[in-house]
Amino acid sequence: MPLNTTKKLSSVGIIGLILGFLNVTARTPWAFLISHQNLNAMDDNVEYAVASATPAMRRWIGGRDAKMLFSQTISLKSEAFEATVVDFIKNWVYDKTGMLSSRLQNFVGRSITHWDKLSTEVLLLGESALTYDGSAYFSTHNTGQSGNITNLVTATEIPSLNVAVTTSVTTAEAADICFGLLAHFQTFRDDVGEPIHEDLMEMLVMVPAVHYKGFSQAVSAKIVTDGVGSRDNPLLNSDFKIRVVANVRLTTATQIYAFALNGDPALILQQQGEVMPSSKAEGSDFEHDTNQWEFGMKADRTVGLFCWQAAIKATLS
């Protein structure tokens, strides 16, 4: 009686698995929620126009008062990134346990969550990286008729940021902080004095893992408890939707981020072309010399800071 054997895989089949996982992966980076994605850029250096203040309706007195649609630009240049795996031919050819498929799926998944890594890196530079108005992305910005607006806040601007223990925010404290962040966004005005976020209905709050419990419960628990006692969670009775994301790459427990999910995006994600798989396999000198196959992925991409009005960096105290 013949033995049952695992179907032999070729390098073409393995590349097919990689391409399949790239096309059907269920992972959605949080970076996609706060960004504009240009994932098929025609060039590695792209210029993006920044919208000027959108004119509000006014009483028609005299002629029309036309405003320029775009006033400034930023440029982003893609960089080359790669990821490569190598193993003996027998481990590629026969997936006896199903582990190869699982590992390849994780391999591809890293190319997706790479957007979160790049986004975190640029956000962490936000207090020094200059944006289109000449100020640091997270700083106090001069907005013309609206004066100074800050998206780098402490308890001075949002009193609820003053908590009992900065490394363990309670559910009640987190709920108050979320309301404080929403209220601060609604103070933002454009350069002619018009509110930017009067239609804000959704916000993303990004926290270090240590604070995920408090903030996730703050947007879902029916009852919150503080020093005064138990009360209905005010966030559940509001019209706002708040998403909470734990970013394990944030290592400072006292800093959290908030992003307005309306209007211009906080970041731009840029990629020139698609993620490209490649291999050194059948018939290659590498196979002959090492008895191994090698598979890799390459992507030309970058992330840039864009609209500071869509982001707040807050420090607990």
N, C-alpha and C positions, 0 to 999 in steps of 0.2 A: 504494500500500500504506500503510495507516495506521501511524503511529509508535506504539511502545509508550510509555506514560506511567505515571508513578507515581500511585497512587490518591490522590485529594485528601482531606486530613484536615479535619474540622471541629473547632471547639473542644470539642464534645461528645465527639468521638473522642479528643482529646488528654486530656481529663479522664478518660475511660475507661482510657487507658493508665496514667495516674497512679494511679488506683484499683486497677488490676490489679497494678501493681508493689507497691503497699502491701500487697496481700493475698498475694502469692506471693514476696516478697523472701526470698532465702536467707540474708541476713545475720542473725546472732544476736549482739547486743552482749554483751561479757563482763559488762556490768553486770547482765544477766539472770541470770547464774550465781550472783551473790552477793546477790540482793535478793528481796524480796517485791514482786510487781507488781500494783498496783491500777490497771488500765488502762481501766477504765470507771467511774470514780468518779462518784457521783451529785451531788456538790457540789464546789466548788473549795477548800473548807476541810474537811479530814477529820482526825478524831482516831483514833489507833491505840493500842490497849492493849498494854502491855508485860507479858509473862508474868512472874509471880513465880517463885521457885524451885520447880521441879517436885518434889513430895514423893517421897522414896524409900520402898521397902518397909521396914517396921519390925516388930519383934516386937509382936504385939497384946497389950499389957498395959493393962488398964483400957479406957476407951472409945476410939473413933476419934479421931485427931488431924488434923482437917481443915485444909487450907491454902487460902487465897484463890488463885484461879486467876490473876487479874490484879491488879496493885498500882499501876501508874503508867501514864501516857499521854503521848504526844507528838502535836502537831498539825502538819499540813503544809498549806500554802496553794499552790495551783497558780498559775503565771504564764502569760501569753500569749506564745507564740513564733510567728514567721512566717519563711517563706522565699519569695522571689518572683523569677521570671525573666521577661524581656521580650525580644522580637525582632520583626523585620519579618514581616508576614503571610506573605510568600512562603516564608520559612524554616520557618514552622510548617506551612503547608498541604502542602508537598511534601517528604517525607523521601526524597530521591533517593539518599542514600548509606547510610541506616540509622543515621546519627549521631544523629538526633533521638531515636530510641528509646533509644539508649545513654545520651544525656545525661539524658533523663527518668528512666531507671533510676538513674543516679547522683544525680539530684536527690532522688528518693524515698529512696535509700539514706542520704542525709545526715540525713533525719528519723529513721532508725533508729539510726544511730551517734551521734545527738545525745544519746541516753541515756548513752553512754560519756563524752561531754564533760561533761554535768551531774554524773555520778558522780565524775569526776576532780576537778571543782571543789569538791565538798563534802568529798572525802577530803583535799584539800590544805588545807582549813580545819580539819581534824580536831584539830589541837593547840590550837585556841582555841575552836571551837564546842562549847558545852555539850551534854551528853546528859542523859537523864532522871534520872541520879543526882546531877546538879549538878556533875560533873567534866567536863573536856574529853574529847571522844570518845577521842582518843589521849593517855592519861595514866596515872597511878596511881590506881586506883579502890579505895575502901574497900568491902568486901563483907560486913561484919558478922562472923560467926563465922570466915570464911576470911581475915580481915585484908586487907592491901593486895595487889592484883594489878595488874600493869602490862601494857598492850598497846602501849607505846611503848618499844622496846628498843634496846640497843646491845650491844657486845661484853661488857659487864658481865653481862648476862643470858644472852646467847648467844655464847660465845667464838668460834664459827666466823665471826662477822661481822667479825672482825679478819682482813683479807685482805692479800695482798702488794701488789696495785694496785687501788685502789678504783674505777677506771674500766675495769677489764678483769678481771672475775672468771673464774677458770679453771673447767673442768668439775668438777674434784675439789672446789674450794672451794664451788661452787654446790650440789653434792650434800650436803656437810656442813652448809651453811646450811639447806637444806630439812629435813634431819633435826633441826637445832636449832629451827627454827620449829615443827615437829610436836611436839617434846618440850615446847616452851614452851606451846603450846596445851593440852597435857595436864596442865599445872600449874594451869589455871584451875578454880576451884571456886565454887559458888554461895554464897548467904548463910547456908546451914546446913551448909557444909563438904563438900557432895557434889561429885564431879568433874563438870564440864560436858561434857567432850569425850572421855570414856572409850570412846565408840563412833565416834570420828572415823576415817573411812576415806578421805576425799577432801579435798584442799586445793588452792586456787588461789593461785599465786604471781604477782604482777604486778610487772614490772620495767621500767625504762627500756630503750629500744631497744638501748642500748650493751651491756646485759647479757643480751640475749635468747639469743645464741649459747651462752654458758656455761651458762645455766639450762636451755635446751631440750635441750642435749646431756646435761645432768646427769640428766634423767629418761628418756633414751632410749639413751644409749651403754652398751655392754656392759662396756667397760673404761674406767676413769678413771686418770689419771696425776697424781701430785703429787711433792713433793720426795723422798719415800721410794721411789717407784717406781710401777709399774702394779699395779692391783688390780681385782677384780670390783666393778662399780658396786653399792653396797649398796642403792640405791633400787629396782633391778630385782628384788631378792630379798625385798622387803617386800610387805605386803598393802595398802599405801597407794597410792592413785592421786593423782598430782600433775599439775595442769594448769599450764602456764606461758603467760602472756599478756604480750606486749610492748605497753606503753602509750606511744605516741609523744608524748603530752601531758605526760609526766613529764620535767621538764628538769633535775632534780637527780640526778646519777648515783649518789650515795651512799645514796639512799633507795629501799627496796623495800617491798612490801606483801604480806601473806598473809591468806587468808580461809578459815575453816573452813566446809566445805560440808555441815554437819549442823546440826540445830537451828535456832534463830532466825537470820534473815538479817542481814547487816551493814547493808544499805540498804533503803529503801522507794522504789519508783518509782511515781509517781502521775500519772494522766492523766484529765482530765474529758472523757468522750466520745471520739470518734475523731479522727484527723488529717483535717482537712477541706480539700479542694481548692476553688479558686474561680478565676474568670477575668474579664477584661475583653476581650471579643472581638467577634463579629459583632453589628453594630448599635449598639455602644457609642459614646459620644462620644470615648472614648480611641482607638478604631479610626479614627474619622473624622478626628481631629485629627493623629494620629501615623503612621498606616498600620502600626500595630504591634498585636500581641496580648500580653497579660500573663497569666501563670498563677502562682498562689500556693498555699501550704499554710499552715494554721494549726493549732496544737495548744496546749491548756492543760495544762501538766504541771509537775512538779517532782520533785526527788530529795531525800531526807532521810537523815541518819545515824540508824541504828536501834540494833542490838545491838552494843555495843562488844566483847562477849565473842567475837564471830565474826571479829574483825579484829586484825591486828598491823601496826604500822608499825616497820620496822627500819632502822637506820643502819649502813652499812658504815664501817669505819675501818682 
